[in-house]
């Protein structure tokens, strides 16, 4: 080894160590994440590829953010149809507690999640730790797909509130919540994080254009179930 290499090598090693240490907190923080609002949708309106497709989207985004070592589930309900029973969003997401990408607990368990939880515009962060646009921002993206009633249960069979159980961008409508807890009215329902109003639009409610027309982008909540 020449003298130049002997001088440079320790400096290079030191810089590398500093770089690793500097990045470690972010990695640990991401790995500890157990809740997020998707930074982007699948892009096909209410057709998410069913619950399996939505879950896969959650898993993929979590993996990219360094939190893939968990079983991720989309907070979505489905309605009874074609002999299959309804699925309640509240039953898919584990027991909690759930933390966002900044380490803040948004709910300690299922009961608190559907009661007095800590979800706000500032805490319903994406998997990247970003705040999602809400009412007053351009574009508004606060409409979050859930297909659920306020207690996290599915709607009865009949009037579609799940875009044909998340398989259609041309038929039905989707119940959405407001991630920023801001509504058009002062009543609690319009401000609900998970059950504010059905989607609507020129095509009926399930196309990507429909979702965007009322302040959405096909986003949904993801929870670590383990």
Backbone bond lengths (Angstrom), bond angles and torsions (degrees), N, CA, C in turn:
res aa  C-N    CA-C-N  psi(-1)  N-CA   C-N-CA  omega(-1)  CA-C   N-CA-C  phi
1 X - - - 1.468 - - 1.519 108.73 -
2 X 1.352 118.10 129.62 1.445 119.93 179.74 1.527 110.48 -79.27
3 X 1.326 116.63 171.00 1.466 120.69 -175.32 1.517 111.80 -65.69
4 X 1.335 117.88 -33.57 1.465 120.73 179.64 1.519 110.25 -64.07
5 X 1.345 117.00 -43.08 1.466 121.17 -179.88 1.515 110.64 -64.23
6 X 1.383 115.11 -37.53 1.472 118.14 -179.37 1.527 110.92 -66.48
7 X 1.325 116.50 -30.58 1.468 120.06 -179.93 1.526 110.94 -77.96
8 X 1.330 116.70 -43.11 1.458 121.84 -174.71 1.534 112.10 -72.95
9 X 1.305 117.42 -39.48 1.467 120.62 -172.87 1.513 113.66 -56.16
10 X 1.355 120.42 -50.12 1.460 119.61 178.44 1.525 112.64 -60.06
11 X 1.325 117.45 -37.62 1.458 120.62 179.82 1.519 110.60 -66.46
12 X 1.330 115.09 -40.59 1.463 119.76 179.78 1.524 110.68 -64.69
13 X 1.328 115.78 -43.37 1.462 120.44 179.16 1.530 110.52 -61.72
14 X 1.342 116.56 -42.32 1.460 120.78 -179.50 1.522 111.06 -63.29
15 X 1.330 116.74 -43.49 1.454 120.24 179.21 1.513 111.44 -64.32
16 X 1.320 116.06 -39.49 1.463 120.10 178.72 1.516 110.89 -63.48
17 X 1.338 116.05 -40.97 1.471 120.06 179.52 1.514 111.17 -64.44
18 X 1.337 115.84 -41.26 1.463 119.65 178.27 1.516 110.98 -62.41
19 X 1.335 115.74 -41.38 1.458 120.27 179.28 1.519 111.70 -61.42
20 X 1.334 116.76 -43.04 1.461 121.32 179.68 1.521 110.76 -63.61
21 X 1.348 115.65 -45.01 1.467 120.00 -179.58 1.513 111.40 -64.06
22 X 1.321 116.95 -37.82 1.457 120.88 -178.57 1.513 111.91 -66.86
23 X 1.347 116.09 -33.13 1.465 119.11 -177.92 1.516 112.87 -87.00
24 X 1.335 117.74 -15.61 1.465 120.58 -174.77 1.517 114.22 -59.91
25 X 1.357 120.54 -46.22 1.456 119.29 -178.51 1.512 113.62 -57.22
26 X 1.352 117.15 -41.04 1.461 120.39 179.80 1.518 110.66 -63.44
27 X 1.338 116.81 -39.48 1.451 120.31 -179.49 1.528 110.81 -66.21
28 X 1.329 116.09 -43.70 1.458 119.87 179.01 1.516 110.07 -62.93
29 X 1.342 116.53 -43.23 1.451 121.11 -179.50 1.522 110.50 -61.10
30 X 1.317 118.16 -46.04 1.450 121.44 179.29 1.521 111.93 -62.43
31 X 1.322 116.69 -40.88 1.459 120.81 -178.89 1.525 111.28 -65.49
32 X 1.336 116.99 -25.25 1.456 121.81 -178.39 1.526 112.50 -86.19
33 X 1.322 117.42 -9.38 1.461 121.54 -179.88 1.525 110.74 -62.69
34 X 1.335 116.25 134.69 1.470 119.75 177.64 1.519 112.21 -133.58
35 X 1.327 116.91 8.54 1.466 122.45 175.60 1.521 108.80 -152.79
36 X 1.325 116.31 140.72 1.456 120.10 169.94 1.522 110.34 -160.81
37 X 1.317 114.64 160.59 1.457 123.08 170.75 1.517 106.17 -100.14
38 X 1.308 117.45 128.24 1.459 119.93 -174.21 1.524 111.49 -55.78
39 X 1.306 116.92 136.00 1.461 121.12 178.57 1.519 111.01 -70.78
40 X 1.311 116.65 -24.48 1.464 121.59 176.64 1.515 109.52 -146.98
41 X 1.316 115.53 158.24 1.457 120.65 176.96 1.515 110.60 -90.50
42 X 1.310 115.61 -178.98 1.458 120.05 177.59 1.518 109.94 -73.68
43 X 1.344 116.61 -25.42 1.464 120.36 174.24 1.495 115.14 97.18
44 X 1.333 117.39 6.08 1.457 120.71 -178.76 1.523 110.31 -122.38
45 X 1.312 116.16 40.44 1.455 120.15 179.11 1.513 111.46 61.78
46 X 1.334 115.66 -135.49 1.454 121.01 -179.34 1.510 114.48 -80.38
47 X 1.321 117.36 -2.56 1.467 120.63 176.48 1.530 108.13 -85.83
48 X 1.319 114.42 97.32 1.466 120.64 -178.39 1.522 112.36 -100.78
49 X 1.333 115.87 3.18 1.456 118.73 -173.26 1.514 110.95 79.67
50 X 1.355 115.43 30.36 1.464 119.71 -178.48 1.516 111.32 71.84
51 X 1.320 116.02 -173.29 1.466 120.12 179.00 1.524 111.37 -62.08
52 X 1.327 116.44 -36.21 1.469 119.81 -179.24 1.523 111.30 -62.89
53 X 1.328 116.45 -41.67 1.457 119.92 178.91 1.515 112.38 -66.12
54 X 1.336 116.10 -39.47 1.468 120.53 178.70 1.523 110.73 -66.90
55 X 1.331 116.74 -43.37 1.466 120.39 177.93 1.522 110.87 -60.51
56 X 1.309 116.25 -40.35 1.466 120.13 179.98 1.522 110.98 -64.70
57 X 1.322 116.81 -36.99 1.465 120.19 177.55 1.526 109.91 -63.59
58 X 1.336 116.31 -43.67 1.472 120.20 176.71 1.523 110.62 -58.34
59 X 1.326 116.18 -46.72 1.464 121.17 -177.43 1.523 111.12 -63.40
60 X 1.324 116.40 -40.85 1.461 121.02 -178.81 1.521 111.64 -65.70
61 X 1.325 116.77 -44.54 1.461 120.51 179.03 1.524 110.91 -65.93
62 X 1.338 116.19 -41.19 1.467 120.05 178.88 1.525 110.71 -62.73
63 X 1.316 116.52 -41.92 1.460 121.22 -179.98 1.523 110.48 -61.05
64 X 1.309 116.54 -43.62 1.461 120.61 -179.30 1.526 111.73 -66.03
65 X 1.334 116.44 -26.48 1.466 120.67 -178.85 1.526 112.69 -92.70
66 X 1.328 117.10 1.67 1.457 120.07 178.15 1.510 114.38 89.30
67 X 1.342 117.09 14.18 1.467 121.15 -179.56 1.516 111.18 -121.53
68 X 1.316 116.37 32.96 1.463 120.31 -175.42 1.513 115.23 -81.63
69 X 1.333 117.51 -4.23 1.458 119.74 -177.24 1.518 113.83 -83.17
70 X 1.310 116.80 30.77 1.463 122.77 178.72 1.521 108.54 -135.23
71 X 1.328 116.16 167.23 1.461 121.03 174.41 1.518 107.64 -95.17
72 X 1.318 116.69 111.39 1.455 122.05 -175.00 1.519 111.60 -97.74
73 X 1.333 115.39 140.24 1.456 122.06 -179.90 1.531 109.90 -131.09
74 X 1.314 116.03 139.16 1.458 121.18 175.27 1.524 109.47 -77.21
75 X 1.318 115.90 139.09 1.464 120.92 177.04 1.524 107.44 -81.84
76 X 1.339 115.27 84.50 1.455 122.64 -178.62 1.523 109.71 -141.43
77 X 1.320 115.65 139.80 1.462 121.24 173.03 1.521 108.89 -102.28
78 X 1.316 116.76 158.20 1.459 122.21 169.52 1.522 108.75 -127.22
79 X 1.326 116.36 154.53 1.455 122.01 -179.13 1.521 110.74 -97.92
80 X 1.320 116.37 153.21 1.466 120.55 178.30 1.524 109.60 -60.96
81 X 1.332 116.75 131.81 1.463 121.20 -178.31 1.523 109.80 -163.63
82 X 1.315 115.56 143.52 1.469 121.98 174.56 1.526 112.17 53.21
83 X 1.313 116.71 38.75 1.455 121.05 177.55 1.512 115.20 83.77
84 X 1.321 117.07 -7.04 1.477 120.80 178.91 1.524 109.18 -92.39
85 X 1.337 117.86 139.19 1.466 119.93 -179.51 1.524 112.07 -74.44
86 X 1.311 115.52 163.81 1.465 120.90 175.33 1.528 109.78 -67.74
87 X 1.317 115.50 155.20 1.464 122.02 175.07 1.524 107.48 -123.04
88 X 1.318 116.42 128.84 1.460 121.58 179.24 1.525 110.82 -92.16
89 X 1.322 116.16 131.07 1.471 120.09 178.89 1.523 111.05 -56.13
90 X 1.311 118.03 -39.02 1.462 121.85 -176.41 1.527 112.54 -64.26
91 X 1.329 116.77 -21.82 1.461 120.46 -178.22 1.522 113.04 -89.83
92 X 1.330 117.32 -2.72 1.462 121.10 -173.46 1.528 113.65 -100.14
93 X 1.326 117.60 -12.06 1.462 119.99 -161.51 1.525 115.58 -108.68
94 X 1.319 117.95 10.93 1.452 120.09 180.00 1.519 112.45 83.85
95 X 1.324 115.99 -162.94 1.461 121.41 -173.45 1.523 114.16 -108.30
96 X 1.315 118.83 -12.86 1.455 121.22 -177.06 1.523 110.98 86.32
97 X 1.319 119.37 -176.81 1.470 125.89 -2.89 1.526 111.96 -72.54
98 X 1.343 114.74 164.56 1.456 119.87 -178.91 1.517 110.52 -123.01
99 X 1.343 114.88 133.20 1.463 121.69 -179.26 1.516 110.14 -116.77
100 X 1.329 116.01 143.82 1.460 119.81 174.59 1.527 110.54 -82.10
101 X 1.319 116.26 -177.06 1.465 121.10 -174.66 1.523 113.58 -67.76
102 X 1.317 117.76 -12.34 1.471 121.72 176.87 1.526 111.60 -99.08
103 X 1.341 116.74 2.39 1.455 120.53 177.62 1.513 114.98 89.05
104 X 1.346 118.37 2.80 1.466 121.45 179.43 1.528 110.00 -81.14
105 X 1.321 116.87 134.61 1.464 121.33 177.44 1.522 108.84 -77.61
106 X 1.348 116.40 121.95 1.465 120.21 178.56 1.523 111.64 -91.72
107 X 1.315 117.25 -23.44 1.470 122.32 175.24 1.515 108.15 -165.95
108 X 1.337 116.64 140.84 1.462 119.33 -177.62 1.522 112.62 -87.80
109 X 1.352 116.49 -20.80 1.461 119.83 178.93 1.526 109.08 -161.51
110 X 1.336 115.96 -179.90 1.459 120.93 -176.44 1.527 111.48 -63.75
111 X 1.331 116.95 -38.60 1.463 120.26 -179.70 1.525 111.34 -63.53
112 X 1.322 117.09 -45.09 1.464 119.95 179.51 1.522 111.13 -67.40
113 X 1.326 117.41 -37.29 1.454 121.08 178.47 1.519 110.95 -56.92
114 X 1.332 116.56 -39.22 1.458 121.00 -178.78 1.526 112.13 -98.32
115 X 1.319 115.98 17.33 1.448 121.95 175.70 1.517 109.40 -126.52
116 X 1.315 115.94 -115.53 1.469 120.90 179.40 1.517 109.03 -97.32
117 X 1.323 116.13 84.59 1.467 120.27 -177.84 1.527 110.98 -94.97
118 X 1.315 115.20 178.07 1.458 120.77 -177.85 1.510 114.04 -101.49
119 X 1.329 117.02 22.54 1.458 119.96 -178.09 1.522 111.53 -81.39
120 X 1.314 115.74 123.72 1.458 124.17 175.58 1.528 107.19 -142.20
121 X 1.297 116.57 178.33 1.459 120.02 175.75 1.520 110.69 -58.95
122 X 1.336 116.89 -37.19 1.460 121.52 -176.79 1.523 113.45 -79.60
123 X 1.332 117.94 -16.07 1.464 119.53 -179.10 1.520 113.33 -109.91
124 X 1.343 117.84 -20.25 1.467 120.79 177.71 1.526 108.45 -82.44
125 X 1.323 114.51 67.24 1.459 121.93 -173.83 1.520 112.66 -82.30
126 X 1.308 115.84 158.11 1.460 120.75 173.55 1.522 109.68 -73.48
127 X 1.333 115.71 173.19 1.466 120.30 177.74 1.531 111.58 -62.87
128 X 1.331 116.03 -19.14 1.468 121.20 178.37 1.524 112.27 -88.64
129 X 1.328 116.57 -5.59 1.453 120.38 -177.51 1.508 113.62 88.30
130 X 1.339 116.83 13.90 1.461 120.97 -178.08 1.526 111.40 -92.37
131 X 1.331 116.17 149.16 1.463 122.19 172.45 1.528 108.20 -78.83
132 X 1.321 116.25 133.53 1.462 121.56 179.29 1.525 109.65 -87.97
133 X 1.318 116.60 137.80 1.466 121.21 179.25 1.523 111.81 -53.27
134 X 1.334 115.35 138.73 1.450 121.38 177.03 1.513 111.11 -123.09
135 X 1.329 115.42 -165.27 1.460 120.65 179.67 1.528 109.25 -61.43
136 X 1.347 115.63 131.04 1.457 121.34 -176.59 1.511 113.11 99.87
137 X 1.345 116.63 -16.61 1.464 121.15 175.75 1.521 109.46 -94.59
138 X 1.327 116.25 161.56 1.461 121.57 177.89 1.514 110.25 -123.62
139 X 1.346 118.48 117.45 1.467 124.78 -4.81 1.529 111.09 -83.55
140 X 1.312 115.77 155.24 1.462 121.39 173.75 1.525 108.67 -73.23
141 X 1.346 117.42 129.64 1.474 120.81 -179.31 1.531 110.94 -129.62
142 X 1.341 116.82 27.32 1.461 118.37 -170.90 1.529 115.23 -80.80
143 X 1.334 119.16 -12.46 1.465 121.35 177.05 1.532 109.32 -71.82
144 X 1.324 116.36 117.07 1.471 121.78 -176.57 1.528 109.45 -114.47
145 X 1.315 117.03 125.62 1.464 121.38 179.56 1.527 110.87 -64.20
146 X 1.335 116.63 130.11 1.470 120.65 174.80 1.528 112.32 -139.05
147 X 1.333 118.12 -35.10 1.463 120.82 -175.64 1.512 112.39 62.40
148 X 1.321 117.25 24.59 1.463 120.88 -169.11 1.522 113.03 -124.56
149 X 1.332 114.41 155.97 1.451 121.25 168.76 1.531 108.50 -80.88
150 X 1.328 115.97 171.40 1.465 120.04 -174.10 1.519 112.94 -59.58
151 X 1.342 117.95 -29.06 1.469 120.27 179.87 1.518 113.05 -87.42
152 X 1.335 116.31 7.25 1.459 120.26 177.68 1.504 114.82 85.35
153 X 1.330 116.89 8.92 1.464 120.53 180.00 1.519 110.61 -95.90
154 X 1.325 115.45 162.44 1.463 121.59 -179.48 1.523 110.67 -76.13
155 X 1.310 116.04 156.72 1.454 121.55 171.75 1.526 109.17 -77.74
156 X 1.317 115.81 154.73 1.461 120.50 177.62 1.521 109.90 -64.38
157 X 1.313 115.67 157.09 1.460 120.26 177.24 1.525 108.94 -61.46
158 X 1.312 115.74 147.05 1.454 119.96 -179.37 1.508 110.14 132.18
159 X 1.342 117.21 -109.06 1.454 120.43 -178.70 1.526 110.22 -65.19
160 X 1.308 115.90 123.02 1.465 121.24 -172.64 1.527 111.35 -71.17
161 X 1.319 115.79 125.93 1.458 122.09 175.40 1.525 111.18 -126.83
162 X 1.344 115.44 16.42 1.469 119.62 -176.12 1.532 113.50 -137.74
163 X 1.347 117.44 20.91 1.476 119.86 -178.86 1.532 110.45 49.27
164 X 1.339 114.21 53.11 1.468 121.57 -178.55 1.534 110.91 54.42
165 X 1.329 112.67 51.88 1.478 120.31 179.48 1.530 112.42 55.77
166 X 1.330 113.20 43.97 1.476 123.01 172.79 1.524 112.99 64.55
167 X 1.353 114.48 36.38 1.466 119.37 177.88 1.526 113.00 -124.41
168 X 1.334 117.85 4.14 1.461 119.21 -175.40 1.526 112.03 -134.58
169 X 1.317 115.42 141.22 1.465 121.22 172.01 1.523 110.23 -112.10
170 X 1.341 116.92 7.88 1.467 121.04 -176.40 1.520 113.57 -125.35
171 X 1.335 118.02 -12.57 1.463 120.56 -176.83 1.521 110.90 -131.23
172 X 1.351 114.69 144.11 1.451 120.02 173.52 1.514 113.75 86.62
173 X 1.324 114.39 -162.69 1.461 122.63 178.71 1.516 107.57 -148.33
174 X 1.317 116.28 170.72 1.467 120.69 179.70 1.520 109.42 -130.07
175 X 1.331 116.92 133.47 1.456 119.34 170.22 1.522 108.07 -72.33
176 X 1.316 115.30 134.21 1.457 120.57 -179.85 1.526 110.24 -125.25
177 X 1.319 114.92 155.48 1.451 121.75 171.91 1.517 109.45 -110.60
178 X 1.321 116.75 170.46 1.462 121.72 178.60 1.525 109.64 -109.08
179 X 1.301 116.73 112.89 1.466 121.16 -176.02 1.518 112.59 -65.75
180 X 1.333 117.68 -24.19 1.469 120.74 -179.79 1.524 112.35 -94.71
181 X 1.335 116.68 -0.09 1.472 123.31 -179.97 1.528 111.95 59.58
182 X 1.331 116.81 31.02 1.454 122.55 177.20 1.520 108.78 -114.78
183 X 1.335 116.58 132.22 1.453 120.96 -179.96 1.517 112.09 -124.67
184 X 1.325 115.00 176.21 1.460 120.36 177.92 1.523 111.21 -78.93
185 X 1.322 115.28 -20.39 1.462 120.45 -179.00 1.523 109.19 -121.29
186 X 1.322 115.03 174.95 1.459 119.92 -179.19 1.529 112.65 -89.19
187 X 1.329 117.31 -7.96 1.460 118.56 -177.92 1.526 110.81 -73.15
188 X 1.312 115.80 155.69 1.461 121.45 -175.74 1.521 112.71 -63.43
189 X 1.346 117.05 -34.51 1.461 120.23 -176.07 1.523 112.03 -60.06
190 X 1.317 117.39 -43.17 1.468 119.17 -176.87 1.519 112.25 -70.45
191 X 1.338 116.60 -16.80 1.458 121.24 179.60 1.527 112.44 -99.06
192 X 1.308 116.06 3.41 1.466 120.64 -174.68 1.522 112.16 -63.50
193 X 1.312 116.33 139.06 1.465 121.33 178.72 1.525 112.01 -72.39
194 X 1.369 116.68 -21.11 1.466 118.03 -174.36 1.520 114.96 -130.22
195 X 1.339 119.30 -6.21 1.469 119.55 -176.86 1.519 109.98 -154.08
196 X 1.322 116.71 71.33 1.462 121.55 -175.56 1.523 112.78 -95.27
197 X 1.337 117.46 -51.41 1.473 120.51 -178.55 1.527 109.44 -165.67
198 X 1.337 117.71 159.07 1.468 120.14 174.96 1.533 110.02 -74.60
199 X 1.306 115.79 148.99 1.461 119.85 174.27 1.528 109.19 -67.07
200 X 1.300 116.02 157.74 1.458 120.93 -179.54 1.528 107.87 -159.01
201 X 1.302 115.70 164.47 1.451 119.56 -179.93 1.504 111.44 165.73
202 X 1.313 117.52 -179.03 1.468 121.78 -177.47 1.520 113.44 -57.93
203 X 1.330 117.33 -30.93 1.462 120.36 -178.09 1.524 112.29 -95.98
204 X 1.334 117.68 -0.11 1.456 120.58 177.53 1.515 114.29 118.79
205 X 1.324 117.27 -37.05 1.453 117.78 177.53 1.516 116.82 146.56
206 X 1.332 118.97 -12.88 1.461 119.62 -172.75 1.525 115.43 -114.26
207 X 1.314 118.51 -3.10 1.470 118.66 176.66 1.516 109.60 -79.13
208 X 1.310 117.26 162.76 1.454 120.72 177.93 1.526 110.40 -61.10
209 X 1.329 116.36 -38.26 1.467 120.67 178.47 1.522 111.03 -64.66
210 X 1.336 116.81 -39.19 1.465 120.80 177.59 1.524 110.43 -61.24
211 X 1.309 116.79 -47.14 1.462 120.92 -177.59 1.527 110.61 -61.84
212 X 1.308 116.85 -39.93 1.465 120.74 -179.72 1.523 111.73 -70.90
213 X 1.323 116.85 -29.43 1.467 120.10 -174.13 1.518 112.92 -66.53
214 X 1.330 118.28 -23.48 1.467 120.42 179.99 1.525 112.52 -111.91
215 X 1.327 116.75 13.99 1.463 119.34 175.59 1.503 114.70 100.55
216 X 1.315 116.76 34.91 1.458 120.47 179.33 1.509 111.99 -131.33
217 X 1.336 114.89 -179.83 1.460 119.37 179.09 1.524 110.61 -153.93
218 X 1.335 115.65 19.76 1.470 119.06 -178.86 1.507 113.40 75.86
219 X 1.336 117.74 24.05 1.471 121.53 179.29 1.529 110.13 -81.65
220 X 1.333 116.19 157.76 1.468 120.21 173.93 1.525 109.52 -150.53
221 X 1.329 114.68 163.87 1.464 121.32 -178.96 1.530 110.50 -84.12
222 X 1.317 116.44 145.01 1.461 122.34 175.75 1.532 109.81 -124.67
223 X 1.314 115.97 135.48 1.471 122.02 179.87 1.524 109.98 -126.80
224 X 1.307 116.38 141.85 1.461 120.73 172.03 1.527 108.16 -78.08
225 X 1.314 115.85 123.59 1.465 120.58 -175.59 1.519 112.98 -88.66
226 X 1.337 116.75 -2.40 1.465 119.84 179.42 1.516 111.11 -135.72
